[in-house]
Amino acid sequence: MLGLYNRNMERNILILVEYNGANFFGWQKQKSKRTVQGVLEEKIALLTGEEVSLEGSGRTDKGVHALGQVATFSTHSPIPLQNFKVALNKLLPQDVVVKKVGLAPVDFHPRFSAKRKTYVYVVDTRKTRRAIDYDRVTYYPYKINFERMQSASNIFIGRHNFKAFCASNATVKTHEREIFDLKIRKSASRILFEITGDGFLYNMVRIIVGTLLQIDKIGEENINMALKTGDRSLVGKTMPPNGLYLKKVEYV
């Protein structure tokens, strides 16, 4: 059947990617720096014999991880999809892997077609830090009011102006975003924040987590005021990138 494949037929290939962001300078390709997009494009080019341009569902920062990053690229390569994942993973380094490969419609865009994104932030609360996974969690051995934190998390649900929860150097048309769900749960010595929304501003998840962890100091009134005024000084610090994971992207 491979011999019948028309090499002039362009396919829009979709890949689901997992990566440990510790040794990457983020997702987006940068000159002379190791990035997830750059590594994937290089290996896909080796496999297909074509230069490709990879489109991702979002740009994770340096040190941020992904369990379900979605990306697409166009190719004329006749390699069957069932072989593509195995062949590509043989070329990729240990800290990035392609979990699924499929065909996407021509008009599909992994970023602009997305309806919901879910991020997870992992905090380690033990008294003595761990060396073994320091690059995959954020160490936070300070007092936490878990019950108050859970209660305050409900303030974020709904559509709000999240200007106060965005890095000052971010350039966006609007700061309005909708949060559909925000769960906080304990798992042994760890606290996991899981946030689902229609989109996220630069550092938004990390600032929300930093605010909730300091809820006894900041208070619910300041969160409400920050959502109304956009005053960054009312909320918490930006947490480090190493505890953050892009869990999944949904399109329906």
CORPE-V857420 format. One record per residue. N is the residue number from 1. D_LAST is the distance of its C-alpha to the last C-alpha in Angstrom with 2 decimals. Layout:
[[N | D_LAST] [N | D_LAST]]
This chain:
[[1 | 32.94] [2 | 32.61] [3 | 35.60] [4 | 33.90] [5 | 31.06] [6 | 31.42] [7 | 31.63] [8 | 30.93] [9 | 27.41] [10 | 24.99] [11 | 21.88] [12 | 18.84] [13 | 18.64] [14 | 15.84] [15 | 17.23] [16 | 16.21] [17 | 19.14] [18 | 21.04] [19 | 24.06] [20 | 26.83] [21 | 27.26] [22 | 30.86] [23 | 32.54] [24 | 30.18] [25 | 30.51] [26 | 26.77] [27 | 24.08] [28 | 25.33] [29 | 28.20] [30 | 31.58] [31 | 35.00] [32 | 37.13] [33 | 34.62] [34 | 32.62] [35 | 28.87] [36 | 25.90] [37 | 24.92] [38 | 28.61] [39 | 29.15] [40 | 26.19] [41 | 27.23] [42 | 30.79] [43 | 30.10] [44 | 27.78] [45 | 30.60] [46 | 33.11] [47 | 31.17] [48 | 30.41] [49 | 33.47] [50 | 31.43] [51 | 30.67] [52 | 26.91] [53 | 24.87] [54 | 21.96] [55 | 19.01] [56 | 17.35] [57 | 14.37] [58 | 17.18] [59 | 20.92] [60 | 22.10] [61 | 25.75] [62 | 28.82] [63 | 28.90] [64 | 25.22] [65 | 23.58] [66 | 20.20] [67 | 18.87] [68 | 15.60] [69 | 16.07] [70 | 14.14] [71 | 16.41] [72 | 17.27] [73 | 20.68] [74 | 22.43] [75 | 25.35] [76 | 27.89] [77 | 28.75] [78 | 29.18] [79 | 28.49] [80 | 26.52] [81 | 23.17] [82 | 24.56] [83 | 27.40] [84 | 25.62] [85 | 24.30] [86 | 27.75] [87 | 29.66] [88 | 27.72] [89 | 27.96] [90 | 31.71] [91 | 32.00] [92 | 29.94] [93 | 31.73] [94 | 31.39] [95 | 29.19] [96 | 26.19] [97 | 24.57] [98 | 21.88] [99 | 20.06] [100 | 18.08] [101 | 18.45] [102 | 16.60] [103 | 16.38] [104 | 13.87] [105 | 14.17] [106 | 16.94] [107 | 15.07] [108 | 12.35] [109 | 13.21] [110 | 12.23] [111 | 13.13] [112 | 12.48] [113 | 9.03] [114 | 7.92] [115 | 6.42] [116 | 8.30] [117 | 11.29] [118 | 13.71] [119 | 17.38] [120 | 20.29] [121 | 23.86] [122 | 26.76] [123 | 30.20] [124 | 33.36] [125 | 35.90] [126 | 38.81] [127 | 42.20] [128 | 42.81] [129 | 40.22] [130 | 39.17] [131 | 39.92] [132 | 37.86] [133 | 34.33] [134 | 35.19] [135 | 32.72] [136 | 29.69] [137 | 30.30] [138 | 31.88] [139 | 35.28] [140 | 35.98] [141 | 39.10] [142 | 39.57] [143 | 39.63] [144 | 36.28] [145 | 35.95] [146 | 33.00] [147 | 33.04] [148 | 33.31] [149 | 30.59] [150 | 28.16] [151 | 29.28] [152 | 28.97] [153 | 25.40] [154 | 24.37] [155 | 25.66] [156 | 22.73] [157 | 20.07] [158 | 18.88] [159 | 19.09] [160 | 22.24] [161 | 24.22] [162 | 24.21] [163 | 27.02] [164 | 29.21] [165 | 26.70] [166 | 26.53] [167 | 29.04] [168 | 31.67] [169 | 31.43] [170 | 27.76] [171 | 27.31] [172 | 24.38] [173 | 24.12] [174 | 23.06] [175 | 23.11] [176 | 20.78] [177 | 17.76] [178 | 15.99] [179 | 16.29] [180 | 14.30] [181 | 16.37] [182 | 19.50] [183 | 21.21] [184 | 24.65] [185 | 26.39] [186 | 29.60] [187 | 30.15] [188 | 33.86] [189 | 34.90] [190 | 31.41] [191 | 29.10] [192 | 25.35] [193 | 23.19] [194 | 19.42] [195 | 17.58] [196 | 13.91] [197 | 13.29] [198 | 11.59] [199 | 14.23] [200 | 17.74] [201 | 21.16] [202 | 23.76] [203 | 25.13] [204 | 23.26] [205 | 22.40] [206 | 25.92] [207 | 27.58] [208 | 25.79] [209 | 26.92] [210 | 30.37] [211 | 30.65] [212 | 29.81] [213 | 32.22] [214 | 34.92] [215 | 34.19] [216 | 37.85] [217 | 39.04] [218 | 36.48] [219 | 35.89] [220 | 33.25] [221 | 35.06] [222 | 34.69] [223 | 30.91] [224 | 30.70] [225 | 33.16] [226 | 31.32] [227 | 28.11] [228 | 30.37] [229 | 32.62] [230 | 30.77] [231 | 33.84] [232 | 33.09] [233 | 36.43] [234 | 35.37] [235 | 32.84] [236 | 33.01] [237 | 33.40] [238 | 30.83] [239 | 30.52] [240 | 31.05] [241 | 28.27] [242 | 29.12] [243 | 27.44] [244 | 23.97] [245 | 21.15] [246 | 17.68] [247 | 16.13] [248 | 12.52] [249 | 9.74] [250 | 6.01] [251 | 3.82] [252 | 0.00]]
